[in-house]
């Protein structure tokens, strides 16, 4: 599975000024005498390691570094990146934030950063917010299939209904129930244009995959994603956390029924997308 930050976070973890460590007298933690399972694979017996709820070993620094990298991607859920030897697949177990906070030995400043970033990312994931072009207050779009959005603040201030286009961010023109564009000149979906006109790419480590569109919309939530051209053909969407095949656009579980991680899909390369999926969050 393609994860684009696995190299950067290890560098960040080594760059921490104050090295963290566990209290060997802390009886609430389960200490283990084996290598760090995430990132550094540190086998130094002098470095105390603790076991996460999923069974993988970490140090405070490696855990902090990995979780910071997830936050940098816009993630607010912390998933274990360790590989299970028997299956050669990523563990993917979700660690509750209280567990991360305790085993990463987060400082007060780190806790403030983690919690604020998690809240912002969760809001961006589960809600659609933009600044109203009329009054600059934040407005939530509840109907993801309708580009026409009413601002209650402008409506109250002006004494008449004020609606704007979620796509071009201009005062609304035309029929109210529209999912493609309003009647303002130049109102086009830039993400859709990018999907239609992006360059092609080759996944060098996947047999038989060339001339694949370099940008895709997640088939679950519509998030625009790119493949870093390394590793297998599957990618984990940073928005909805669903893993899918970048080549055929099927969910990974469906794709692997007739293919494998490093072999071209049985259905070949899916054509350029002409529409963007709307995320049904319920």
C-alpha positions as CSV (number, residue, x, y, z in Angstrom):
1,X,0.0,0.0,0.0
2,X,1.3,3.5,-0.9
3,X,2.0,5.8,2.1
4,X,3.8,8.9,1.0
5,X,5.4,10.1,4.3
6,X,7.1,7.0,5.7
7,X,10.5,8.4,5.0
8,X,9.9,11.9,6.2
9,X,8.6,11.0,9.6
10,X,11.6,8.9,10.5
11,X,13.8,11.9,9.7
12,X,11.6,14.1,11.9
13,X,11.7,11.7,14.8
14,X,15.5,11.9,14.8
15,X,15.4,15.6,14.7
16,X,13.7,16.0,18.1
17,X,15.8,18.1,20.4
18,X,14.8,16.4,23.7
19,X,15.0,12.7,23.5
20,X,12.0,11.0,25.1
21,X,12.1,7.8,27.2
22,X,9.9,5.7,29.3
23,X,10.0,5.5,33.1
24,X,11.1,1.9,33.8
25,X,9.1,2.0,37.0
26,X,5.8,2.7,35.2
27,X,3.8,-0.5,35.8
28,X,0.9,0.6,33.6
29,X,3.0,-0.1,30.5
30,X,4.1,-3.4,29.0
31,X,7.8,-3.2,28.2
32,X,9.3,-5.6,25.7
33,X,12.8,-6.6,24.7
34,X,12.7,-6.5,21.0
35,X,13.1,-4.1,18.1
36,X,11.0,-1.0,17.6
37,X,8.4,-2.1,15.0
38,X,7.6,1.2,13.5
39,X,10.0,3.1,11.3
40,X,13.4,2.9,13.0
41,X,13.5,-0.8,13.8
42,X,15.8,0.1,16.7
43,X,17.2,-3.1,18.4
44,X,19.3,-1.2,21.0
45,X,18.5,-3.0,24.2
46,X,19.3,0.1,26.2
47,X,16.3,1.9,24.6
48,X,13.2,0.9,26.5
49,X,10.3,-0.1,24.3
50,X,6.6,-0.5,25.1
51,X,3.9,-2.6,23.4
52,X,0.9,-1.0,21.9
53,X,-2.6,-2.5,22.1
54,X,-2.1,-4.1,18.7
55,X,1.0,-5.9,19.9
56,X,3.7,-3.9,18.1
57,X,6.6,-2.3,19.9
58,X,7.4,1.4,19.9
59,X,9.6,4.0,21.5
60,X,8.2,7.4,22.5
61,X,10.1,9.1,19.7
62,X,9.1,6.7,16.9
63,X,5.4,6.9,18.0
64,X,5.4,10.7,18.2
65,X,7.1,10.9,14.8
66,X,4.7,8.6,13.0
67,X,1.6,10.2,14.5
68,X,2.9,13.7,13.6
69,X,3.3,12.5,10.0
70,X,-0.3,11.3,9.9
71,X,-1.5,14.7,11.3
72,X,0.6,16.4,8.5
73,X,-1.4,14.4,6.0
74,X,-4.7,15.6,7.4
75,X,-5.4,12.4,9.2
76,X,-7.0,12.4,12.7
77,X,-7.0,8.6,13.2
78,X,-3.7,6.9,14.2
79,X,-3.2,3.6,12.4
80,X,-0.3,1.2,13.1
81,X,2.1,1.1,10.1
82,X,3.9,-2.1,11.2
83,X,3.8,-5.1,8.9
84,X,2.5,-8.5,10.1
85,X,5.2,-11.1,9.2
86,X,2.8,-13.9,8.5
87,X,0.7,-12.0,5.9
88,X,3.2,-9.3,4.8
89,X,0.4,-6.8,5.2
90,X,0.2,-3.6,7.2
91,X,-1.3,-4.0,10.7
92,X,-3.6,-1.0,10.3
93,X,-4.9,-1.2,13.9
94,X,-6.3,2.1,15.1
95,X,-4.7,3.4,18.3
96,X,-7.0,5.5,20.5
97,X,-5.7,9.0,21.2
98,X,-5.4,8.5,25.0
99,X,-3.1,5.5,24.2
100,X,-1.0,7.5,21.8
101,X,-0.8,10.4,24.2
102,X,0.5,8.2,27.0
103,X,2.9,6.0,25.0
104,X,4.3,8.8,22.9
105,X,4.9,10.7,26.2
106,X,3.5,13.9,24.6
107,X,4.5,17.2,26.1
108,X,1.9,19.8,26.9
109,X,2.7,21.7,23.7
110,X,2.5,18.5,21.7
111,X,-0.9,17.6,23.2
112,X,-2.2,21.1,22.3
113,X,-0.9,20.7,18.7
114,X,-2.3,17.1,18.3
115,X,-5.7,17.9,19.7
116,X,-6.2,21.1,17.7
117,X,-5.0,19.5,14.5
118,X,-7.2,16.4,15.0
119,X,-10.2,18.6,15.6
120,X,-9.5,20.7,12.5
121,X,-9.0,17.6,10.4
122,X,-12.1,15.9,11.7
123,X,-14.2,19.0,10.9
124,X,-12.7,19.2,7.4
125,X,-13.4,15.5,6.8
126,X,-17.0,15.3,8.1
127,X,-18.2,18.8,7.3
128,X,-18.1,21.0,4.2
129,X,-17.1,24.6,5.2
130,X,-16.2,27.6,3.1
131,X,-16.0,31.3,3.7
132,X,-19.1,33.2,2.4
133,X,-18.1,35.6,-0.4
134,X,-20.6,38.1,1.0
135,X,-19.6,38.4,4.7
136,X,-16.6,36.0,5.1
137,X,-18.2,34.0,7.8
138,X,-17.9,30.2,7.6
139,X,-20.9,28.4,6.0
140,X,-21.5,24.6,6.1
141,X,-22.8,22.9,3.0
142,X,-25.1,20.1,4.2
143,X,-26.4,19.0,0.8
144,X,-23.3,17.8,-1.0
145,X,-25.2,17.3,-4.2
146,X,-26.3,20.9,-4.5
147,X,-23.9,23.8,-5.3
148,X,-26.4,26.5,-4.2
149,X,-25.8,27.4,-0.6
150,X,-27.6,30.0,1.5
151,X,-25.7,32.3,4.0
152,X,-27.9,32.9,7.0
153,X,-25.8,35.9,8.1
154,X,-26.1,37.8,4.8
155,X,-29.8,36.8,4.6
156,X,-30.4,38.4,8.0
157,X,-28.3,41.5,7.3
158,X,-29.8,42.2,3.9
159,X,-33.4,41.3,4.7
160,X,-33.5,38.9,1.7
161,X,-32.2,35.5,0.8
162,X,-28.5,35.5,-0.1
163,X,-27.2,32.4,-1.9
164,X,-23.8,31.7,-3.5
165,X,-22.2,29.1,-5.6
166,X,-20.0,26.6,-3.7
167,X,-18.0,26.1,-6.9
168,X,-17.2,29.5,-8.3
169,X,-17.9,31.4,-5.0
170,X,-20.0,34.1,-6.7
171,X,-23.6,35.1,-6.0
172,X,-25.8,32.4,-7.2
173,X,-27.4,32.5,-10.7
174,X,-29.8,30.1,-12.3
175,X,-31.9,27.2,-11.0
176,X,-31.2,26.4,-7.3
177,X,-30.9,22.6,-7.5
178,X,-27.6,22.2,-9.5
179,X,-24.7,19.8,-8.9
180,X,-22.6,20.7,-11.9
181,X,-22.4,24.5,-12.2
182,X,-24.4,27.7,-11.8
183,X,-25.1,30.2,-14.6
184,X,-22.1,32.5,-13.8
185,X,-19.5,32.7,-16.5
186,X,-16.6,30.4,-15.9
187,X,-18.2,28.2,-13.3
188,X,-16.5,25.0,-13.8
189,X,-15.3,22.2,-11.5
190,X,-11.5,22.6,-11.4
191,X,-11.0,19.2,-9.8
192,X,-13.0,17.5,-12.6
193,X,-11.0,19.4,-15.3
194,X,-7.8,18.2,-13.6
195,X,-9.0,14.6,-13.7
196,X,-9.9,14.9,-17.4
197,X,-6.7,16.6,-18.4
198,X,-3.9,15.4,-16.1
199,X,-0.8,13.7,-17.5
200,X,-0.4,10.0,-17.4
201,X,2.1,8.1,-15.2
202,X,3.8,4.7,-15.0
203,X,3.8,2.7,-11.7
204,X,7.3,1.3,-12.1
205,X,7.0,-1.4,-9.5
206,X,3.7,-2.8,-10.8
207,X,3.9,-5.1,-13.8
208,X,2.0,-3.9,-16.9
209,X,0.9,-0.5,-15.6
210,X,1.7,2.4,-17.9
211,X,-0.3,5.4,-19.2
212,X,-2.4,5.5,-16.0
213,X,-3.9,8.9,-15.2
214,X,-1.7,10.6,-12.6
215,X,-4.6,12.0,-10.6
216,X,-7.6,10.1,-9.4
217,X,-10.7,10.9,-7.3
218,X,-11.2,8.5,-4.4
219,X,-14.1,6.2,-5.4
220,X,-15.5,6.5,-1.9
221,X,-15.4,10.1,-1.0
222,X,-14.1,12.0,-4.1
223,X,-10.9,13.2,-2.6
224,X,-8.3,14.1,-5.2
225,X,-5.2,11.8,-4.8
226,X,-1.9,11.1,-6.5
227,X,0.3,8.0,-6.4
228,X,3.9,8.5,-5.5
229,X,4.9,5.9,-8.1
230,X,6.6,3.6,-5.6
231,X,5.3,0.4,-4.0
232,X,2.1,-1.4,-4.9
233,X,-0.8,-0.1,-6.9
234,X,-3.1,0.5,-3.9
235,X,-3.4,3.8,-2.1
236,X,-5.0,4.8,1.2
237,X,-7.3,7.8,0.9
238,X,-6.2,10.5,3.4
239,X,-9.8,11.7,3.7
240,X,-11.9,8.6,4.3
241,X,-9.2,6.1,5.1
242,X,-10.5,3.6,2.5
243,X,-7.9,1.7,0.5
244,X,-8.4,1.3,-3.2
245,X,-6.6,0.4,-6.4
246,X,-5.2,3.5,-8.2
247,X,-5.3,1.6,-11.5
248,X,-8.7,0.1,-11.8
249,X,-10.4,2.2,-9.0
250,X,-11.9,-0.8,-7.3
251,X,-11.7,-1.2,-3.5
252,X,-8.5,-3.1,-2.7
253,X,-10.5,-6.1,-1.5
254,X,-12.4,-6.4,-4.7
255,X,-9.3,-5.8,-6.9
256,X,-7.3,-8.5,-5.2
257,X,-10.0,-11.1,-5.9
258,X,-8.6,-11.4,-9.5
259,X,-5.2,-9.7,-9.2
260,X,-2.4,-9.0,-6.8
261,X,-0.6,-5.9,-5.3
262,X,2.2,-5.8,-8.0
263,X,0.4,-7.1,-11.1
264,X,-1.8,-5.2,-13.4
265,X,-5.5,-5.4,-12.7
266,X,-7.6,-8.0,-14.6
267,X,-9.9,-5.1,-15.9
268,X,-6.9,-3.0,-16.9
269,X,-6.4,0.7,-16.4
270,X,-9.7,2.5,-15.6
271,X,-10.3,5.4,-18.0
272,X,-10.2,9.0,-16.8
273,X,-13.0,9.9,-14.5
274,X,-15.7,12.1,-15.8
275,X,-17.5,12.6,-12.5
276,X,-16.5,12.9,-8.8
277,X,-18.1,10.6,-6.3
278,X,-20.1,12.3,-3.5
279,X,-19.3,10.9,-0.1
280,X,-22.3,9.3,1.7
281,X,-21.0,9.6,5.3
282,X,-23.9,7.8,6.9
